[in-house]
Amino acid sequence: MKSFEKFTGLVAPLDRPNVDTDAIIPKQFLKSIRRTGFGPYLFDEWRYLDHGEPDMDCSGRPLNPDFVLNQPRYQGAEILLARDNFGCGSSREHAVWALADYGIRVVIAPSFADIFYSNCGKNGLLAITLPSGEIDRLFREVEASEGYRLTVDLESQTLTTPAGEVIPFEIDPALKERLLQGLDDIAITLQHADEIRAYEARRAREAPWLFPARE
Protein backbone atom coordinates (compact mmCIF):
# COMPACT_ATOMS: atom_id res chain seq x y z
CA MET A 1 0.00 0.00 0.00
CA LYS A 2 1.37 3.40 -0.98
CA SER A 3 2.09 5.83 1.84
CA PHE A 4 -0.14 8.89 2.03
CA GLU A 5 1.63 12.15 1.22
CA LYS A 6 0.57 15.79 1.36
CA PHE A 7 -1.02 16.90 -1.91
CA THR A 8 -3.31 19.49 -3.49
CA GLY A 9 -6.25 18.04 -5.41
CA LEU A 10 -9.31 19.08 -7.35
CA VAL A 11 -12.59 18.65 -5.43
CA ALA A 12 -15.76 17.14 -6.93
CA PRO A 13 -19.06 17.58 -5.02
CA LEU A 14 -21.38 14.56 -4.84
CA ASP A 15 -24.46 16.18 -3.33
CA ARG A 16 -26.38 13.05 -2.28
CA PRO A 17 -26.83 11.58 1.22
CA ASN A 18 -26.75 7.85 1.96
CA VAL A 19 -24.63 6.88 -1.05
CA ASP A 20 -24.41 3.11 -0.67
CA THR A 21 -21.74 0.71 -1.83
CA ASP A 22 -23.99 -0.73 -4.54
CA ALA A 23 -24.14 2.73 -6.10
CA ILE A 24 -20.38 3.13 -5.76
CA ILE A 25 -19.70 -0.20 -7.50
CA PRO A 26 -22.75 -2.24 -8.61
CA LYS A 27 -22.99 -5.91 -7.74
CA GLN A 28 -22.25 -7.30 -11.22
CA PHE A 29 -18.66 -6.07 -10.94
CA LEU A 30 -17.85 -7.95 -7.73
CA LYS A 31 -16.65 -11.17 -9.36
CA SER A 32 -13.05 -10.00 -9.50
CA ILE A 33 -10.89 -10.07 -6.36
CA ARG A 34 -8.19 -7.90 -7.88
CA ARG A 35 -7.88 -4.42 -6.43
CA THR A 36 -7.48 -2.77 -9.82
CA GLY A 37 -9.65 -2.30 -12.88
CA PHE A 38 -12.75 -1.02 -11.10
CA GLY A 39 -12.27 2.68 -11.85
CA PRO A 40 -14.17 2.71 -15.17
CA TYR A 41 -17.21 1.25 -13.38
CA LEU A 42 -17.25 3.65 -10.42
CA PHE A 43 -20.84 4.92 -9.92
CA ASP A 44 -21.70 2.95 -13.07
CA GLU A 45 -25.49 3.35 -12.92
CA TRP A 46 -25.24 7.11 -12.37
CA ARG A 47 -22.31 7.74 -14.67
CA TYR A 48 -23.57 6.00 -17.82
CA LEU A 49 -26.89 5.89 -19.65
CA ASP A 50 -26.65 2.19 -20.50
CA HIS A 51 -26.28 -0.94 -18.36
CA GLY A 52 -22.72 -1.88 -17.47
CA GLU A 53 -21.26 -5.37 -17.35
CA PRO A 54 -17.80 -6.65 -16.34
CA ASP A 55 -15.03 -6.29 -18.93
CA MET A 56 -17.02 -3.80 -21.00
CA ASP A 57 -15.05 -1.20 -22.92
CA CYS A 58 -16.32 2.00 -21.32
CA SER A 59 -14.64 4.35 -23.77
CA GLY A 60 -17.66 4.42 -26.09
CA ARG A 61 -20.47 4.15 -23.58
CA PRO A 62 -23.02 7.00 -23.43
CA LEU A 63 -22.33 9.29 -20.49
CA ASN A 64 -24.91 10.90 -18.24
CA PRO A 65 -24.12 14.62 -18.68
CA ASP A 66 -25.85 15.49 -15.40
CA PHE A 67 -23.59 13.33 -13.25
CA VAL A 68 -20.93 15.37 -11.49
CA LEU A 69 -17.88 13.28 -12.44
CA ASN A 70 -18.82 13.61 -16.13
CA GLN A 71 -18.77 17.41 -16.05
CA PRO A 72 -15.62 18.94 -17.60
CA ARG A 73 -14.85 21.14 -14.60
CA TYR A 74 -14.42 18.09 -12.36
CA GLN A 75 -12.24 15.96 -14.63
CA GLY A 76 -9.19 14.71 -12.75
CA ALA A 77 -10.76 15.15 -9.31
CA GLU A 78 -8.85 13.48 -6.49
CA ILE A 79 -11.04 14.63 -3.61
CA LEU A 80 -14.72 13.70 -3.31
CA LEU A 81 -16.96 15.91 -1.18
CA ALA A 82 -19.98 13.94 0.01
CA ARG A 83 -22.96 13.99 2.34
CA ASP A 84 -24.08 12.01 5.40
CA ASN A 85 -23.67 8.25 5.73
CA PHE A 86 -21.40 7.82 2.73
CA GLY A 87 -20.57 4.17 1.99
CA CYS A 88 -23.61 2.62 3.65
CA GLY A 89 -25.05 -0.73 2.55
CA SER A 90 -22.98 -3.86 2.08
CA SER A 91 -19.44 -4.30 3.35
CA ARG A 92 -17.89 -4.77 -0.10
CA GLU A 93 -14.27 -3.67 -0.14
CA HIS A 94 -14.61 -3.21 -3.91
CA ALA A 95 -16.24 0.18 -3.26
CA VAL A 96 -12.98 1.56 -1.90
CA TRP A 97 -11.00 -0.15 -4.66
CA ALA A 98 -13.20 1.53 -7.29
CA LEU A 99 -12.76 5.00 -5.79
CA ALA A 100 -9.00 4.56 -5.52
CA ASP A 101 -8.69 3.09 -9.01
CA TYR A 102 -10.60 6.05 -10.44
CA GLY A 103 -8.10 8.38 -8.78
CA ILE A 104 -9.93 9.50 -5.63
CA ARG A 105 -7.49 9.80 -2.72
CA VAL A 106 -9.70 11.55 -0.16
CA VAL A 107 -13.42 11.49 0.65
CA ILE A 108 -14.80 14.23 2.91
CA ALA A 109 -18.24 13.84 4.50
CA PRO A 110 -20.16 14.54 7.74
CA SER A 111 -20.34 10.78 8.44
CA PHE A 112 -19.39 7.42 6.97
CA ALA A 113 -20.72 3.89 7.34
CA ASP A 114 -18.43 2.14 9.83
CA ILE A 115 -17.28 -0.76 7.64
CA PHE A 116 -16.69 1.51 4.64
CA TYR A 117 -14.62 3.84 6.83
CA SER A 118 -12.54 0.90 8.06
CA ASN A 119 -12.04 -0.37 4.50
CA CYS A 120 -10.78 3.07 3.45
CA GLY A 121 -8.01 3.03 6.03
CA LYS A 122 -6.96 -0.50 5.08
CA ASN A 123 -6.64 0.45 1.41
CA GLY A 124 -4.89 3.81 1.57
CA LEU A 125 -7.94 6.04 1.06
CA LEU A 126 -8.28 8.90 3.54
CA ALA A 127 -11.85 9.41 4.82
CA ILE A 128 -12.22 12.76 6.61
CA THR A 129 -15.18 13.62 8.81
CA LEU A 130 -16.14 17.28 9.22
CA PRO A 131 -19.17 18.95 10.83
CA SER A 132 -22.22 19.33 8.59
CA GLY A 133 -21.96 23.11 8.64
CA GLU A 134 -18.38 22.93 7.38
CA ILE A 135 -19.41 20.50 4.67
CA ASP A 136 -22.24 22.83 3.59
CA ARG A 137 -19.79 25.71 3.27
CA LEU A 138 -17.35 23.63 1.23
CA PHE A 139 -20.16 22.60 -1.12
CA ARG A 140 -21.02 26.26 -1.69
CA GLU A 141 -17.40 27.19 -2.33
CA VAL A 142 -16.73 24.27 -4.68
CA GLU A 143 -19.84 24.93 -6.76
CA ALA A 144 -19.13 28.68 -6.91
CA SER A 145 -15.48 28.36 -7.97
CA GLU A 146 -14.37 26.24 -10.92
CA GLY A 147 -11.08 24.47 -10.31
CA TYR A 148 -11.54 24.47 -6.53
CA ARG A 149 -8.66 22.66 -4.86
CA LEU A 150 -7.86 21.66 -1.30
CA THR A 151 -4.44 20.89 0.12
CA VAL A 152 -4.59 17.78 2.29
CA ASP A 153 -1.90 17.41 4.95
CA LEU A 154 -2.39 14.23 6.95
CA GLU A 155 0.70 14.83 9.09
CA SER A 156 -0.71 18.11 10.42
CA GLN A 157 -4.34 16.91 10.06
CA THR A 158 -5.40 19.97 8.08
CA LEU A 159 -7.17 20.98 4.89
CA THR A 160 -6.20 24.29 3.31
CA THR A 161 -8.64 26.10 1.02
CA PRO A 162 -7.67 28.21 -2.03
CA ALA A 163 -8.17 31.30 0.16
CA GLY A 164 -5.61 30.01 2.65
CA GLU A 165 -8.06 29.03 5.36
CA VAL A 166 -6.89 26.05 7.40
CA ILE A 167 -9.51 23.48 8.43
CA PRO A 168 -8.38 20.95 11.06
CA PHE A 169 -9.72 17.40 11.16
CA GLU A 170 -9.50 14.54 13.64
CA ILE A 171 -8.27 11.02 12.92
CA ASP A 172 -7.43 8.01 15.05
CA PRO A 173 -3.65 8.04 15.73
CA ALA A 174 -3.21 4.38 14.75
CA LEU A 175 -5.06 4.90 11.47
CA LYS A 176 -3.04 8.04 10.77
CA GLU A 177 0.23 6.15 11.26
CA ARG A 178 -0.98 3.28 9.06
CA LEU A 179 -1.76 5.69 6.21
CA LEU A 180 1.42 7.72 6.58
CA GLN A 181 3.55 4.59 6.45
CA GLY A 182 1.47 2.84 3.80
CA LEU A 183 0.80 -0.24 5.92
CA ASP A 184 -1.98 -2.69 5.10
CA ASP A 185 -2.96 -5.52 7.47
CA ILE A 186 -0.30 -7.89 6.13
CA ALA A 187 2.45 -5.29 6.42
CA ILE A 188 1.43 -4.53 9.99
CA THR A 189 1.53 -8.23 10.85
CA LEU A 190 4.97 -8.63 9.25
CA GLN A 191 6.31 -5.94 11.58
CA HIS A 192 6.02 -8.64 14.25
CA ALA A 193 7.66 -11.41 12.20
CA ASP A 194 10.43 -12.01 14.76
CA GLU A 195 7.92 -12.42 17.61
CA ILE A 196 5.80 -14.76 15.48
CA ARG A 197 8.78 -16.94 14.64
CA ALA A 198 9.87 -17.00 18.29
CA TYR A 199 6.37 -18.04 19.37
CA GLU A 200 6.24 -20.82 16.78
CA ALA A 201 9.64 -22.12 17.86
CA ARG A 202 8.61 -22.12 21.53
CA ARG A 203 5.37 -23.94 20.78
CA ALA A 204 7.26 -26.53 18.74
CA ARG A 205 9.46 -27.23 21.75
CA GLU A 206 6.57 -27.30 24.22
CA ALA A 207 4.21 -29.40 22.08
CA PRO A 208 6.23 -31.20 19.38
CA TRP A 209 3.27 -33.50 18.59
CA LEU A 210 1.50 -30.49 17.05
CA PHE A 211 4.34 -30.04 14.58
CA PRO A 212 4.97 -33.34 12.79
CA ALA A 213 8.36 -33.67 11.16
CA ARG A 214 8.39 -32.89 7.45
CA GLU A 215 10.05 -35.35 5.11
N, C-alpha and C positions, 0 to 999 in steps of 0.2 A: 504494500500500500504506500502510495506516495505521501511524503510529509506535507503538511499544510503550511504554505508560506503566505506572507502578506501580499496582497494584490489589489488592484483597482479594476472593477468590472462593471459592465453595463447591466442595469437593472430592468427586468421585465415584470410588469404587474399582472398577476393572475387574480382578478377580483371576484373570487368565488369562495364561499365557506364550505367546509366539509368535503374537500376534494379527496376522494377515496383512492385506494391503490388500484382498483380496477379501472378507474379513469386515467391514472398515471400510466399504467401499462396493462391493457386488456388481457383477459385470461388466455386467449388463443396463442399468446406469445410466451407462455410460461414453460413450454416444453424444453427449452434450452437451459442448461445449468451453467453455461459460460457467463462471465460477467460483462462481456462486450457484445456489441451488435444490436443493442436494444434502442439506441438513440433515435433511429429513424421512426420508431413506433411509439415514441413518447407522446402521451395524450392522443393516441391514434384516432379515437372516435370524435374528438373535438378538432383535431388538426386537419383531417382529410374529409372529403365529401363522399368517399366510397368506403367500402368495408375492407379492412386490412387483414392480411393473413401472413403467417410466418414466411420468411424468405422472399417476400414481395420486393420488387424493385420500386422504391418510393419516389424515384426521381421524376416519374411522369404522372404520378397520382394527382388528382384535382385537390387543390388546397382550399380550406375554408378561409376566406379573406377576413372574416370577422374574428378569428382566433388570434390572440395576442402574439403568440410566437411566430405567426405568419406575417405580421406587419413589418414592413421594411425597417422602421425605426428601432425594432427590438432584435434585429438579426445579430447574432454573436453574443447574446446575453449570457452572462455567467452567474448572475444573481437573480433568484426568483423571489419576488415579494408576494406573499400569500395571505390568506385569511385564516380564521379560526379552524382548529381541528384538522389541519392539513395532514394527509397520509392516513386517514381513518380507513376502516374496512379490514381486509385480510392482512395477514402478516407477511405477504410476499416480499422477499428481499429484492426481487426483480425491479420493484418500483424505484429503489435507490439506484440500482445499476442503470436503469434507463435515464434517469436524471443526469447521472455522472457521465454516461456515454454521450449524451446530447451536448454536454459541456457545462452544465450547471455545477457550480462549486459550493454555492451557499443558498440556503432557503431561509427566508426571514418571515416569521408569522407570529400571531399572538399566542398560538398553542399548536401542539403537534400530538398526533396519536402516539402513545407510549412506545409501541413496538417499532413503528416507523422511525421515531426519534433514535431509538437504540440502533436500528439498522444503519442509519446515517453515520453514526459515530464509528461503527465497525467497518465502514466502507469508504471512509475519507471525505464524506460530505458533511459540511458544517451546517447544523440547524440552529438558528438563533431565534430566541424568544424575546419579543419586546412587548410592552404594554399596548393595548388596542389603540389608545390615543396617539401613540408614536407611529404605529402602523398606518393609521388614517392619514397622518401628516405626510408620511413618506409616499403614500399612494397619490396624494394631491401634488406633491412635488415632482414625482416621476411622470405623471400624466401631463403636467404643465410644461415640462422641460425635456425636449428631445435630446437623446444622448446622455441621460442622467446616469452618473456613475457614483458608486460608493467605494471607498477604500476600506478593506477588511483587514484588521490587524488582530489576529488571534492571540498573539503574545501579550498585547496590552488590553485585549478584550474590548476593542473599540471599532465603531464604524465612523468614517468621516465623510460628510456630505460635500458636494461641489462647492458649497459656500464656506466650507471650513469648520462647520459645526461637528463636534465630537459627540457621538452617542455611545455610551458604555453598555455592555451586555454581560450577563452572568453565564457561567458555564461550570459544570462540575470539574474540579481540578484533575481528576483521573482521566476524564474524557479529553480535556484540553491537552494533557501530556501525550495521550495516545495519538491525537491528531497531529500535534507538532512533530512527533517522532515518526509518524507514519506506521504505526503498529497495529496490525490486525490481531485477531485472537491467537492465531498460530505463532506469530512473532512474539507476542507477549508470553506465551507458554515457553517458547524456546529461550527466553531470557533466564529461565530456571532449569536449563538442561542439565547443569552439573548436579543440582539437588535431585532431579528426577533420576539420573543415573546412579547417584549415591543411594537413593531409596531402593531402587531395583536391586542393586548389589546386596544391600543389607537384607532385603526380603529373601533373596536367593540363598543367603547363608542361614537365615532363621527357619525357612521352610523350603528346603531344596526339592521336596516332592511336588511343589507347585511349578517347578521349572525343570521339566524333563530334559535330559541331555540331548543335544541335537547331533545327529550323525554327520 
